Structures are given as C-alpha cells and as structure tokens.
Amino acid sequence: MRSFWAASSLISIPFGAYLWAGKGGKRWVAVLWTLFLGWIGFVVLAIAKPREPKPMWTSPIKWRRRSVTRTHGDTLAARPEPTRHLLEVADLHTTFKTSKGRVRAVNGVSFTLDRGRTLGIVGESGSGKSVLSRSIMGLLPFQNVEREGSVLFEGREIANLSPRAMREFWGTEMAMVFQDPMTSLNPVVKVGRQITESLHYHLDMDGDQAAATALALLKSVRIPEAERRLNEYPHQMSGGMRQRIVIAIALACGPKLLFADEPTTALDVTVQAQILNLLQQQQLERDMAMVLVTHDLGVVAGRADDIAVMYAGQIVETAPTRTLFAQMRMPYTEGLLKSIPKLDQPSHSRLEIIGGRPPDLINPPAGCKFSPRCPYVQERCRQEEPPLIEAETPGHYYRCWFPVGTDAGREALERNLAAGVPQAEAAVRGDAALASKLETALEMAPNTPNTVPAETK
C-alpha cells in the first residue's frame, strides 16, 4: 500500500494537476489518469523490489524481520551483554479478582532456565502450572488480574510490557503449545493459513516462501500427506494430528523458548509417546529451551533436566531430575510418585491416591498449604509456612519442616500413625477408601485439619 501511494505521488499527481486545471480535458479524466498511472507505478516498484531467496528448511529458522527493540511506547532498556540464563523468573505473583475474593493462582515463584534445557513443571490440576506459563508470556486477561514480580528474557525485563509490545516476542522468541488443539486452532480457517500467518508477520515472507516453509514444518512434525493437509480444516484431522499442527505453528518462527502446556491431554498412550518424542527431537535440533507442564511425574522422568513441583501456586520442591527421584523431600512429591501405576503391581490393583483436594486459593489454610492432606503433618506445619530450604545436593530445594527421608520426617510419621491420624494411615496402607473418606471430611472443614473426625479411620 505504501508503494502504491509513493508511485501515485511521483508519477500521477503532476498529470492530475495539469488535467484538473482544465488544460488537458475534464476532471474525471484526471481521476482516471491518477489511478491508472498509480497502478503502473505500483507494478513497477513491486517488480523492482528485491526478494530474499526462498529458504531451504533449517532448524531453527534464522530470519527475523521485526526487532523486539521496537516496543510501541513501552520503555525497554538497551540490550545488555548476554547473560547466563535465557529465562529468569523472580518472585512472580498472579492474582485474579473474583466476586468471592482474590485468587492467588501464582504465589512467589522463582526459577531460571538455560537454552537447550527442559524444565518440567508438575502438579495437580489447579496448582497454578498453566497460569504460571501464561504469566511469563503475558497471555493473561486484560481485566481483574494483577501480576507482580520480575521476568527477564535474555536479560531484558518483559513483565511490565503491554500485549502490543509482547507481540514482538511471541512466535520469534517464545511460543506455547496449548493443551487442547481443537480450541486453540481456528475451526473455520485452513491449516496452511494458520501456519503462514506468523511467517508473514514476523519474517516478512511472501506467499511462496511461507507456503514452502509451512510444508516443511508439517513434514518436520511427521504429518502424512502434508501437501493435502495444508488445505484442510482442523476438524478433518485426528487429535494427534491436530496436536502436531499446533506444534508446527509454535515452531514456525524458530522460538528460543517453548512452553508445552500438557501437550498430551486427551490423547491415547501411543500418540502421547509420539508427541513427547517429537517435542524432544525438535528441541535438540533447534537448541531450544522448553518448559514442559504436566500432572504426571512419569512424563517428565526421562525428558526433563530439572523438575519443579507446584502446589497451591507455589513451587514446593525443585531439583535436577535424577536428584528429585532419588532424594525427594516434599511429602506432596512422594504422593505424586506413589500414584503412578507400576508394572510390578498385580492386575486390577487399586492406585494409591492423595487424600483430600488442593486448598481454596481464596482462603488458603495457615502454615503449610499441604498440611491438611500431609501424612507427616505436625502442629508447626499448621502454624508456620516453610520457606524453600536447600538440601544437601546443590540445586535441590523443598518446602517442608519434616522432610521425607530424614529422621525428623520418620519420627513425625510414626507419631501420626500412633495417634491414628487418617492422612498417615491412608498414605502408609495405600487405602483408597480411607483416602476418599478423608477427602469428604476435608471438604466439610477444609481449613481446620484438627477437626477431621475419627470415624474416617
């Protein structure tokens, strides 16, 4: 459009002015001359414009047109020297204002992530995993949300940038694979157009370049008959194929950081393994950092370098993967691990569960947020909230006054068993029926763990 007006100004305006003055004909002739010569100028400029050669597919894509230093009025400091960490999150809080009160969905989360590494974020539904990812990317609602804390991406503060400024980061610097591809994809737009949209905007590709890159992306995520799939709609594909399409869209502009928000939800076990293997392969090829969000410790066991366990909006334990499984300290982490099905169990064995439910984030319990459900709970746990304590192994932190695998933890569990505390008996015996009764009792008095009735035993 700018080329059209430039051509019109240079070529057609003198002729238009001449004709308008009545020296060369009627006024409608001037209008026709203006449009005709302007169109010729536009064609000439379009032909003369140099084009980049069509790229061959490489991983990651190197071309970037728009610079993230253009922030549309937002203040952004000059680029500092490269820092050690790709992503640094410090004391991040996200609060939603509701009619019932303030929901503290993310409560003081801090962590770092380097390029090429994978961080697994694990926890039950409602623990704040997805909200944390969206808070870092700035994908939060415009109203009734408060976000505080610091988010540094390559040393640049992005926590306070507007959505318009963050648009320069989305796609090229960081991207997200959402949990439900059927709702994240546009049902009335063909797959090819949904992939090429970001290529046009961020990389300034023309139609042929974008189409070639979209085709290469579909092949890289192992979509069969990729040429035909470009002209199909999301509903014409299976759930696994739709998830691959979402991954292709997220990887289109070669981001340095990828958030995978429960990417295997609603997929069968075989397809889950394929999707996870695909993400791991793409990460290795692109030297990309990845945050893998899931509720299953088994998913991240062999795919994450570090694991952060979240509960009630907080990180309650974080460690390198091997260290976490070998020396876990948080009772909640122990409960998650015990709930994983095991191959050596007889058929039709009842799965172990964590009794009770996550706390109400509007009115959470005092002290440790896990205390109403914890088999190791003591009076101190109900009164004082534990900080993140560093374990013997470097990089291992946990929130617990009576950690698992220590003398203090063993003594606390023995006292609870002797006193008949239902949480302890349900955890030791693996009694699902007792855990269900405990859940019912906690629903009746969620923030008063001392009132759990004895008949739950």
C-alpha positions as CSV (number, residue, x, y, z in Angstrom):
1,M,0.0,0.0,0.0
2,R,2.9,2.4,0.8
3,S,4.4,1.6,-2.6
4,F,1.1,2.5,-4.3
5,W,0.9,5.9,-2.8
6,A,4.6,6.6,-3.4
7,A,4.1,5.7,-7.1
8,S,1.0,7.8,-7.3
9,S,2.8,10.9,-5.8
10,L,5.8,10.7,-8.1
11,I,4.0,9.9,-11.4
12,S,0.3,10.7,-11.4
13,I,0.0,13.9,-9.4
14,P,1.6,16.2,-11.9
15,F,-0.6,14.8,-14.7
16,G,-3.7,15.1,-12.4
17,A,-2.9,18.7,-11.5
18,Y,-2.4,19.5,-15.2
19,L,-5.7,18.0,-16.2
20,W,-7.5,19.4,-13.2
21,A,-6.6,22.9,-14.3
22,G,-8.6,22.3,-17.5
23,K,-5.7,22.3,-19.9
24,G,-6.0,18.7,-20.9
25,G,-9.6,17.6,-20.5
26,K,-12.3,17.0,-18.0
27,R,-11.9,16.4,-14.3
28,W,-13.0,12.7,-14.5
29,V,-10.1,12.1,-16.9
30,A,-7.7,13.4,-14.2
31,V,-9.1,10.8,-11.8
32,L,-8.6,8.0,-14.3
33,W,-5.1,9.1,-15.1
34,T,-4.3,9.2,-11.4
35,L,-5.5,5.7,-10.8
36,F,-4.0,4.2,-14.0
37,L,-0.5,5.7,-13.6
38,G,-0.5,4.9,-9.9
39,W,-1.3,1.3,-10.7
40,I,1.6,1.2,-13.3
41,G,3.9,2.7,-10.7
42,F,2.9,0.1,-8.1
43,V,3.6,-2.7,-10.6
44,V,7.0,-1.3,-11.5
45,L,8.0,-0.9,-7.8
46,A,6.8,-4.4,-7.0
47,I,8.8,-5.9,-9.8
48,A,11.9,-3.9,-8.9
49,K,11.7,-4.8,-5.2
50,P,14.5,-7.3,-4.3
51,R,13.3,-10.5,-2.8
52,E,15.1,-12.8,-0.5
53,P,15.8,-16.3,-1.9
54,K,13.4,-19.0,-1.0
55,P,14.8,-20.6,2.1
56,M,15.6,-24.2,2.5
57,W,14.3,-25.7,5.7
58,T,16.8,-25.4,8.5
59,S,16.3,-25.7,12.3
60,P,16.0,-23.2,13.8
61,I,14.9,-20.6,11.3
62,K,17.4,-17.8,11.2
63,W,15.5,-15.0,9.5
64,R,13.8,-12.4,11.6
65,R,12.4,-9.1,10.3
66,R,10.9,-7.3,13.3
67,S,13.2,-6.3,16.1
68,V,11.9,-6.7,19.6
69,T,13.5,-3.4,20.5
70,R,10.5,-1.7,18.8
71,T,8.1,-1.5,21.7
72,H,5.4,0.9,20.7
73,G,5.9,3.4,23.5
74,D,7.0,0.9,26.2
75,T,10.2,1.5,28.0
76,L,12.8,-1.2,27.3
77,A,16.4,-1.0,28.4
78,A,19.2,-1.3,25.9
79,R,20.3,-4.8,25.2
80,P,22.8,-5.8,27.8
81,E,25.6,-8.3,27.3
82,P,24.4,-11.9,27.1
83,T,23.5,-13.4,30.4
84,R,24.0,-16.9,31.6
85,H,20.3,-17.7,31.8
86,L,17.8,-17.5,28.9
87,L,14.8,-17.0,31.3
88,E,14.9,-15.7,34.9
89,V,11.7,-15.5,36.9
90,A,11.9,-13.9,40.3
91,D,9.1,-13.7,42.9
92,L,6.3,-13.9,40.4
93,H,2.7,-13.4,41.7
94,T,-0.5,-13.6,39.7
95,T,-3.8,-12.8,41.4
96,F,-7.3,-12.9,39.9
97,K,-10.1,-10.7,41.3
98,T,-13.4,-12.6,41.6
99,S,-16.7,-11.9,43.2
100,K,-15.7,-14.3,46.1
101,G,-12.3,-12.8,46.7
102,R,-8.8,-12.7,45.4
103,V,-7.4,-16.0,43.9
104,R,-3.7,-16.3,44.4
105,A,-3.0,-18.5,41.4
106,V,0.8,-18.0,41.4
107,N,2.4,-17.1,44.7
108,G,6.1,-16.1,44.7
109,V,7.5,-18.4,42.0
110,S,11.2,-18.1,41.1
111,F,13.4,-20.2,38.8
112,T,15.9,-20.0,36.0
113,L,16.2,-21.8,32.6
114,D,19.1,-22.0,30.2
115,R,18.9,-22.5,26.5
116,G,18.8,-26.2,25.4
117,R,17.4,-27.4,28.7
118,T,14.0,-28.7,29.7
119,L,12.2,-27.7,32.9
120,G,9.3,-30.0,33.9
121,I,6.5,-28.3,36.0
122,V,4.4,-30.9,37.7
123,G,1.3,-30.7,39.9
124,E,-2.4,-31.5,40.2
125,S,-5.0,-29.6,38.3
126,G,-5.4,-26.2,40.0
127,S,-1.8,-25.9,41.3
128,G,-1.0,-22.9,39.1
129,K,1.1,-24.6,36.3
130,S,-0.7,-23.2,33.3
131,V,-1.3,-19.8,34.9
132,L,2.5,-19.6,35.5
133,S,3.3,-20.2,31.9
134,R,0.7,-17.7,30.7
135,S,2.0,-15.1,33.3
136,I,5.5,-15.4,31.9
137,M,4.3,-15.0,28.3
138,G,1.9,-12.2,29.2
139,L,-1.1,-14.2,28.0
140,L,-3.4,-13.1,30.8
141,P,-6.9,-11.5,30.6
142,F,-6.9,-7.7,30.4
143,Q,-9.2,-7.1,33.4
144,N,-9.3,-8.3,37.0
145,V,-5.7,-9.6,37.0
146,E,-2.7,-8.5,38.9
147,R,0.8,-9.6,38.0
148,E,3.9,-8.7,40.1
149,G,7.5,-9.8,40.1
150,S,10.3,-10.0,37.5
151,V,10.6,-11.9,34.3
152,L,13.9,-11.5,32.5
153,F,14.3,-12.9,29.0
154,E,17.9,-12.8,27.8
155,G,18.5,-10.1,30.4
156,R,15.5,-7.9,29.3
157,E,12.6,-7.2,31.7
158,I,9.4,-8.2,30.0
159,A,7.0,-8.5,32.9
160,N,5.6,-4.9,32.5
161,L,5.4,-4.8,28.7
162,S,2.0,-4.3,27.1
163,P,0.4,-7.0,24.9
164,R,1.2,-4.9,21.9
165,A,4.9,-4.9,22.8
166,M,4.9,-8.6,23.8
167,R,3.6,-9.4,20.3
168,E,7.2,-8.8,19.1
169,F,8.3,-11.7,21.4
170,W,5.5,-14.1,20.7
171,G,6.5,-16.6,18.0
172,T,10.0,-15.4,17.4
173,E,11.4,-15.5,20.9
174,M,8.9,-17.7,22.8
175,A,5.9,-19.7,21.9
176,M,3.3,-22.0,23.5
177,V,1.7,-25.4,22.7
178,F,-1.7,-25.3,24.3
179,Q,-3.4,-28.3,25.9
180,D,-6.4,-28.6,23.7
181,P,-5.7,-28.2,20.0
182,M,-9.3,-28.2,19.0
183,T,-10.0,-25.0,20.9
184,S,-6.6,-23.3,20.1
185,L,-7.0,-23.8,16.4
186,N,-9.4,-21.7,14.4
187,P,-12.1,-24.1,13.1
188,V,-13.0,-22.1,10.0
189,V,-9.5,-21.3,8.8
190,K,-7.5,-23.8,6.8
191,V,-4.4,-25.2,8.5
192,G,-2.0,-23.7,5.9
193,R,-3.2,-20.2,6.5
194,Q,-2.9,-20.6,10.3
195,I,0.7,-21.7,9.9
196,T,1.7,-19.0,7.4
197,E,0.2,-16.1,9.4
198,S,3.1,-15.8,11.8
199,L,5.6,-16.3,8.9
200,H,4.1,-13.3,7.1
201,Y,4.0,-11.1,10.2
202,H,7.3,-11.9,11.9
203,L,9.6,-13.0,9.0
204,D,8.1,-10.9,6.1
205,M,7.8,-13.9,3.8
206,D,6.0,-13.7,0.6
207,G,3.3,-16.2,-0.3
208,D,5.6,-18.8,-2.0
209,Q,8.2,-18.7,0.8
210,A,5.5,-19.0,3.5
211,A,3.9,-21.9,1.7
212,A,7.2,-23.7,1.3
213,T,8.1,-23.2,4.9
214,A,4.6,-24.4,6.1
215,L,5.0,-27.5,4.1
216,A,8.5,-28.2,5.5
217,L,7.1,-27.6,9.0
218,L,4.3,-30.2,8.5
219,K,6.9,-32.7,7.3
220,S,9.2,-32.0,10.2
221,V,6.4,-32.9,12.7
222,R,5.6,-36.0,10.7
223,I,2.3,-35.1,9.2
224,P,1.4,-37.7,6.5
225,E,0.4,-36.2,3.1
226,A,1.5,-32.8,4.2
227,E,0.6,-31.1,0.9
228,R,-3.0,-32.1,1.2
229,R,-3.3,-31.3,4.9
230,L,-2.3,-27.6,4.2
231,N,-5.7,-27.2,2.5
232,E,-7.8,-28.9,5.2
233,Y,-9.6,-27.7,8.3
234,P,-8.7,-28.8,11.9
235,H,-11.9,-30.9,12.2
236,Q,-10.8,-33.1,9.3
237,M,-7.8,-34.4,11.3
238,S,-7.4,-36.7,14.3
239,G,-6.5,-35.4,17.8
240,G,-2.8,-36.4,17.4
241,M,-2.5,-34.7,14.0
242,R,-4.1,-31.5,15.4
243,Q,-1.6,-31.5,18.2
244,R,1.2,-31.8,15.6
245,I,-0.3,-28.8,13.8
246,V,-0.2,-26.8,17.0
247,I,3.4,-27.8,17.5
248,A,4.2,-26.7,13.9
249,I,2.6,-23.3,14.4
250,A,4.6,-22.8,17.7
251,L,7.9,-23.7,16.0
252,A,7.3,-21.8,12.8
253,C,9.4,-18.7,13.6
254,G,12.2,-20.6,15.5
255,P,11.5,-19.5,19.1
256,K,14.2,-19.8,21.7
257,L,11.8,-20.9,24.4
258,L,8.8,-23.2,24.1
259,F,6.0,-23.7,26.7
260,A,4.3,-27.1,26.2
261,D,1.2,-26.9,28.4
262,E,0.1,-30.5,28.9
263,P,0.6,-31.3,25.2
264,T,-0.7,-34.9,25.5
265,T,-4.1,-34.2,27.1
266,A,-6.9,-36.3,25.7
267,L,-4.5,-38.4,23.5
268,D,-4.1,-42.2,23.8
269,V,-0.9,-43.6,25.3
270,T,0.7,-44.4,21.9
271,V,0.1,-41.0,20.5
272,Q,1.3,-39.4,23.8
273,A,4.7,-41.0,23.4
274,Q,4.9,-39.9,19.8
275,I,4.1,-36.3,20.7
276,L,6.6,-36.2,23.5
277,N,9.3,-37.8,21.3
278,L,8.6,-35.2,18.6
279,L,9.0,-32.3,21.1
280,Q,12.2,-33.7,22.4
281,Q,13.6,-34.2,18.9
282,Q,12.6,-30.6,17.8
283,Q,14.2,-29.2,20.9
284,L,17.5,-31.0,20.3
285,E,17.6,-29.9,16.6
286,R,16.9,-26.2,17.5
287,D,18.9,-25.9,20.8
288,M,15.6,-24.6,22.3
289,A,14.7,-24.3,25.9
290,M,11.4,-25.9,26.9
291,V,9.0,-25.7,29.8
292,L,7.0,-29.0,29.9
293,V,3.8,-28.7,32.0
294,T,2.2,-31.9,33.1
295,H,0.4,-33.5,36.1
296,D,2.4,-36.8,35.6
297,L,5.8,-37.3,37.1
298,G,6.3,-40.2,34.7
299,V,6.1,-37.9,31.7
300,V,9.0,-35.7,32.8
301,A,11.1,-38.5,34.3
302,G,13.1,-39.2,31.2
303,R,12.5,-35.9,29.3
304,A,13.3,-33.0,31.7
305,D,16.7,-31.8,33.0
306,D,15.1,-30.2,36.1
307,I,11.7,-30.6,37.7
308,A,9.7,-28.1,39.7
309,V,6.7,-29.4,41.7
310,M,3.9,-26.9,42.2
311,Y,1.2,-26.9,44.8
312,A,-1.3,-24.1,45.6
313,G,0.5,-21.6,43.4
314,Q,3.9,-22.3,44.9
315,I,7.0,-24.3,44.0
316,V,7.2,-26.8,46.9
317,E,10.2,-28.8,45.5
318,T,12.7,-28.3,42.7
319,A,15.8,-30.3,41.8
320,P,17.6,-32.0,38.9
321,T,15.5,-34.9,37.7
322,R,17.8,-37.7,39.0
323,T,18.1,-36.0,42.4
324,L,14.3,-35.5,42.8
325,F,13.5,-39.1,42.2
326,A,16.4,-40.4,44.3
327,Q,16.2,-37.9,47.2
328,M,12.7,-36.4,47.3
329,R,12.0,-34.4,50.4
330,M,8.5,-33.0,50.0
331,P,5.6,-35.3,51.1
332,Y,3.5,-34.0,48.2
333,T,6.2,-35.1,45.7
334,E,6.2,-38.5,47.4
335,G,2.4,-38.7,47.0
336,L,2.6,-37.9,43.3
337,L,5.2,-40.6,42.7
338,K,3.2,-43.2,44.6
339,S,0.2,-42.5,42.4
340,I,2.0,-43.6,39.3
341,P,0.9,-47.1,38.1
342,K,3.8,-49.7,38.4
343,L,4.5,-52.6,36.2
344,D,5.2,-55.0,39.1
345,Q,1.7,-54.5,40.6
346,P,-0.9,-57.3,40.1
347,S,-3.7,-56.7,37.7
348,H,-6.7,-54.6,39.0
349,S,-4.6,-53.2,41.8
350,R,-6.0,-50.0,43.3
351,L,-3.9,-47.0,42.6
352,E,-2.7,-45.0,45.6
353,I,-4.1,-41.5,45.8
354,I,-3.5,-38.4,47.8
355,G,-6.5,-37.9,50.1
356,G,-8.3,-34.6,50.0
357,R,-8.2,-31.9,47.4
358,P,-6.0,-28.8,46.7
359,P,-6.8,-25.9,49.0
360,D,-9.1,-23.0,48.3
361,L,-6.8,-20.3,46.9
362,I,-9.1,-17.5,48.0
363,N,-8.9,-18.6,51.7
364,P,-5.9,-21.0,51.9
365,P,-5.0,-22.7,55.2
366,A,-2.5,-21.1,57.5
367,G,1.0,-22.6,57.6
368,C,2.0,-25.2,55.0
369,K,-0.6,-25.3,52.2
370,F,-0.3,-29.1,52.1
371,S,-0.8,-29.7,55.8
372,P,-4.5,-30.7,55.7
373,R,-3.5,-33.7,53.4
374,C,0.0,-34.4,54.6
375,P,0.8,-37.7,56.4
376,Y,3.8,-36.1,58.2
377,V,1.8,-33.0,59.5
378,Q,2.7,-31.6,62.9
379,E,1.4,-28.6,64.8
380,R,4.3,-26.5,63.4
381,C,3.1,-27.2,59.9
382,R,-0.3,-25.8,60.6
383,Q,1.1,-22.6,62.1
384,E,4.3,-21.7,60.2
385,E,4.7,-21.7,56.4
386,P,8.0,-23.3,55.5
387,P,10.4,-21.4,53.1
388,L,12.3,-23.1,50.3
389,I,15.1,-24.9,52.1
390,E,18.2,-26.0,50.3
391,A,19.0,-29.7,50.6
392,E,22.4,-31.4,50.8
393,T,22.6,-31.7,47.0
394,P,23.2,-28.4,45.1
395,G,20.1,-27.2,43.2
396,H,17.7,-29.1,45.4
397,Y,15.1,-27.0,47.3
398,Y,12.0,-28.0,49.2
399,R,9.3,-26.6,51.5
400,C,8.8,-28.9,54.5
401,W,9.5,-28.8,58.2
402,F,9.6,-32.6,58.4
403,P,11.0,-33.8,55.1
404,V,10.7,-37.2,53.6
405,G,13.7,-39.5,54.1
406,T,15.1,-37.7,57.2
407,D,15.0,-38.6,60.9
408,A,12.6,-35.7,61.6
409,G,10.2,-37.0,58.9
410,R,10.3,-40.6,60.0
411,E,9.6,-39.5,63.6
412,A,6.7,-37.3,62.5
413,L,5.1,-40.2,60.5
414,E,5.5,-42.6,63.4
415,R,3.8,-40.2,65.8
416,N,0.9,-39.7,63.4
417,L,0.5,-43.4,62.9
418,A,0.5,-43.9,66.7
419,A,-2.1,-41.2,67.1
420,G,-4.3,-42.6,64.3
421,V,-4.0,-39.6,62.0
422,P,-6.0,-40.6,58.9
423,Q,-3.7,-38.9,56.5
424,A,-0.8,-41.0,57.7
425,E,-2.8,-44.3,57.8
426,A,-4.1,-43.7,54.2
427,A,-0.6,-43.0,52.9
428,V,1.1,-46.0,54.6
429,R,-1.7,-48.5,53.9
430,G,-2.5,-47.2,50.5
431,D,-6.2,-47.4,51.4
432,A,-8.1,-45.6,48.7
433,A,-11.4,-46.0,50.6
434,L,-9.8,-44.3,53.6
435,A,-8.4,-41.6,51.4
436,S,-11.9,-40.9,50.0
437,K,-13.4,-40.6,53.5
438,L,-10.6,-38.2,54.3
439,E,-11.4,-36.2,51.2
440,T,-15.1,-35.9,52.3
441,A,-14.1,-34.9,55.8
442,L,-11.7,-32.2,54.5
443,E,-14.4,-30.8,52.2
444,M,-16.6,-30.3,55.3
445,A,-13.8,-28.5,57.1
446,P,-11.1,-27.6,54.5
447,N,-9.1,-25.2,56.6
448,T,-9.4,-26.8,60.0
449,P,-7.3,-30.0,59.9
450,N,-7.7,-30.7,63.6
451,T,-11.4,-31.3,63.1
452,V,-11.1,-34.3,60.9
453,P,-13.4,-36.8,62.5
454,A,-12.1,-40.1,64.0
455,E,-14.7,-42.2,62.1
456,T,-12.7,-41.6,58.9
457,K,-10.3,-44.3,60.2
